[in-house]
């Protein structure tokens, strides 16, 4: 038998090095792929309420930074997306900071779902508003000259502000180029500034200041609700949380014994908004043998979440129906119409 010589050692070392490079070297790309469904039965806890016969499920998109092998594999797969890393995580933002942000979005979606569900169920809920604050300002929008992150907006044109929705409603009632008077608190000092409204980058048909906002609320409910969603982040489970909570608080079982999957961000008024990766979520729902899937209709907009979801369901010959919804109430009414 031939001995293990120096040449063999070099080949072995090179092989190990190449394998390590292909498997572990991080490329400046991020890969999105179908994730998993998670039953909300054990995620949502409300003391004194009964669990349903069927189940509501949130659904995820799995993602990770590409390695050479992962990149090559993703190129060969359907419903895998490869994007520049900076599109997901801007330069200077660590993976830990990115995940912290996603978990914050999840917490906000749970609070919005709680408000929507408890109000719809006419359950005991109290909301105290503590102010609306500027989380960020777009550098190329008019507000960047006079508004700073951390400012509290307390009035627009002399009318008091309680929540983010108040600001959206007020600014949307004006025309492009109109100037509004904004009263704000900065380091406890009240200030008045003038802001010209301009097209918003993501919604060019709507005038805005170009600021991201967060409303500081204290929400108290009875019976108390607790969420245990672990390390799942993002706002896209809002609709499904609201349905699960509402179902626990009311007498009828909306699930009808079905395995219901869906996605959609929800605001405090029950409006259902679009999310990313809807095609991947359809694939994940099919793998979990879903009976139906809720998707944001976006008021029938071309290329809406519902349109993409329906197309994907047809491509993979999904066994479930995709149901379009614009509001939480749309989903409730659809499920009530299925009751025997």
N, C-alpha and C positions, 0 to 999 in steps of 0.2 A: 504494500500500500504506500502510495506516494506521501511523503512527509508534508507537514504544514509549513511551507517555506514563506519567505518574506513577500514574495509576489502574492500569495494567497492572502496574507495579512493585509496588504495594501488594498486588494480588491474588496475584502470584507469591510475594512474601514470606510472605503469610498461608498460601498453599498449602504452601509448604515447611515452615512452622512447624507446621501441622496434621499434615502427614505425619510430621514428626520426632516430634511428641508421640505419635501413634498407634503409631509403630514402636518408640520407645525409652523412653518414660516408664515407670518401674517402678511397678507396682501392688502393693498388699500382699496379693498372692495368688501361689500357686505351682501350676504345672500339671504333672501326671504324664501321660505318654503312652507307648505301646509303644516299646520301644527296639530293640536289636539282639541277635543271637546272636554269640558269639565262640568259635571252635574252640579247645580247650585243647591242641591238638597243639603249637602254638608257644609257648603260655603256660607249660607245664610242661616242664622239662628235667631228665632223670635220666640221667647218663652210663652208657653201656653197655646201655641198654634200647632196645627196638624200638618204633616207632610202630605204631599199630593201623591196620587196613584202613578201618574207619569212624572216627567221631569223636564225642567227648563235647563238648558246648557249654554254656557258661554263657549266661544270657540276662539282659538289663538292662531297666530301666525308665528312660526318659529324662525329665528334669525341668528346669524352669527357672522363673524369676520371670516373672510375667505382664506383658505390655504390653497396651495397649488392643486392638491388632489380634490379638495372640496369644490374649487372653482371649475375644474374639468368635469366633475360629476354633475354639477348644477347645469352646465351647458347642455347636457344630454337629457335633462328632465323637463317634463311639462310642468307649468305653473311654478317654476322656480325663477326668481328675479335676481339679477346681479346688478348692483348699483354702486356708484362711488361711495366710499366710506364717509366722505364729508357731507353727503346728502342725508345721512342718518345721524352722524355724530360730528358736529363742526369741529374744526381743528382746535385743540386746547381743551376739549371736553373729554374726560375719561369715561371708560365704560361704567364705572361706579356712579359717576355724576349723571350719566345718561339714564341708568336704571333708576336712580333716585327720582328723576323727573317723571319717568313712566309710572312709578308707583304713586307719585303725587297725583297724576292724572287719574289713576285708578281710584284713589280716595275721593277725588272730586266727583267722579261718575257715581260712586256709591252714595254720596250725599245727595246728589241730584235725583237719583233713583228713589231714595228714601222719601224725599219731599213729594215727588210725583205720586208714588204709590200710596203713601199715607193720606194725602189730600184726596186722591181718587177713591180710596176706601172709606173716606170720612172718619178716619181714625184720629187719635189725639196727637196733635203736632203743634209745636210752637217754634216760630222762627224770629230770632232777634238779629237785626242788621247792624253791623258794626262799621260799615263803610265800604267804599269801592276804591281799590288802589290800582295804580299803574304798575304792571309787572315789567313792561318793556315798551320801547318806542322805536319805530322804524326810522332808520337814519335818513331816508330820502322822502319822508313825509313832513308836511308843515309843522306838525306838533313837536318835532325834534328840536325846534328852536326855542320852545317855551315850556315844554313839559318834560319831567324827568321821572325815571323809575322810582317808586316809593311815594310819589305824590298821591294824595287822597282827593278824588274829585267829589265835591259836595254839591255843586249846582251847575246847570247849563242854562244860560240866559235867565238867570234868577230863579229857575225852578229846581227844587231840591232833588238830589239823586240818592236812591237807596241801593240800587243794584246795577250790575252790568247791563241787564236788559233795559233799564231806564235809559242808559246812555245810548244803546243801540237804537232804541225807538226814537229818541230825540234827534240824533244825528241823521237817521234815515229819512226823517221828515223834511230835511232841507235839500237844496240842490247843490250840485258840484260848484265849487267856487264861493259858496256862501261862507260868511264868517260868523262864528259863534263866540259868545263870551263864556269862558270856563272859570268857575270859582274853585280853587283848590287849596289844600293845606299842605305846606312843605315845612317840615320840622316845626310843626305847631304854629306856623305863621300863615295867615290867610292871604291869598293872592288872587288877583283877577288877570287872566290872560286872554288874548284873542287868537283864535285858531281858524285858519281857512280849511274848509273841507275839500278833500281830493279823492279820486278813485282809489279804492282799496286794492292792493295787488292781487289778492285771492278772489275778490268780488268787485271787479271794475265797474259794475253797474251801480254799486252802492257807495254813497259818499261817507267818508269817515275821517277821523283824526290821525289814524295810523298808530294806535296804541293797543297793547294787549292788557286786559283788565282782569282783576280777580275781586270777587265780592267776599268780604269777611262776614260769615254768618255763624250764628250759634243755633243749631237745630236740635230740639228736644222732642222725643217721641215716647209714647206709651202704648203698648209694651215696647221695650227697648229692642233694637235690632243690632246684631253684630255680624260683621263680615270677616271671613278668614280665607282670603284669596291668595295667601302666600306671596310668591315673587312674581305673580302675573301682573303686568303693568299695562298702562294705556287706558283710554276712555271708552273703548269700543263695546264693553259689556253692559253699558248703562241701561239699554232697553231690557235686556234679559234680567238684570237685577231688579228692575222695577216690576216686571211681570212676576218674578218669584215672590217678592215681598207682598205685592198686591194679592196674589193667590193665597198666601198664608193668612192675610188679614180678613179675607172674605169667606163666605160660606161655601160657594160653589167652587168646584175643582176645575179650573180652566184647562188643565192639561189633557183632560179626557183620556188619560192613560197613555198619552203619546210621548215620544221622545222628541222634544222640540228644541231646535237649535236656532240661533239668530245672532245678529250683531247690529250695532248702531249706537252712536253716541246719543245721549239724551240730555236735554237742558231742563231747567227748573220748571218750564212750562209744558213739558212733555213732548216737545218737538224732537223727532228722531233725525239725526244727522249722519252723513256718510263717513265711512272709515276706509283705511287702506287694506289692500290684500284680500278683497272680497272673493276673488277666484280661488285663492288658497283655502279660504274658510269653507267654501263649498266642497272642495275635495276632502277636507277633514271631516265635514258633516256626513258625507257619503260613507267614509270609512267607519263612522260610528253608527251607521244605520239609522240616520235621522228620519223622522216622519214628515217634518216640514221645517222650513227655514225662513225666518223673517229677515228682510233686507230693506235698507232705506230707499224709498222711492224718489226722494228729492223732487217732489212735485212733478214727476214725469220728465225730468231733464234728460236730454240725450246723453248717453254714457253714464247714467246713474248707477249707483250700487246695484239696484234691482236689475237693471238691464244687463250689466256684466255678470251678475250672479245667475240670471236666467240663461244666458248664453253658455256659461261654464257648465251649468247643470245639464244642458242639452248635449254638450260636447262629451261629457263623461257618462251620459245616460244615467243620471242620478235617479234614485228611486223615490225621491220626495218632491213636494211642491214648493216652489219659491214664492213667498207671499210679500207683496210690496206694502210698506207702511210709511206714512209721513209723520204719524204721531203715536204715542203710547196708546191712546184710545182706539186707534185703528186696529192695533194688535189685539186689544181686549175684545173689541166687537167681532173680529174675525173668529177668535176662539169661542166666544159665546154662541156664534152662529153654528158651530160644529157640535154643540151639546146635543146629546140624544134626548 
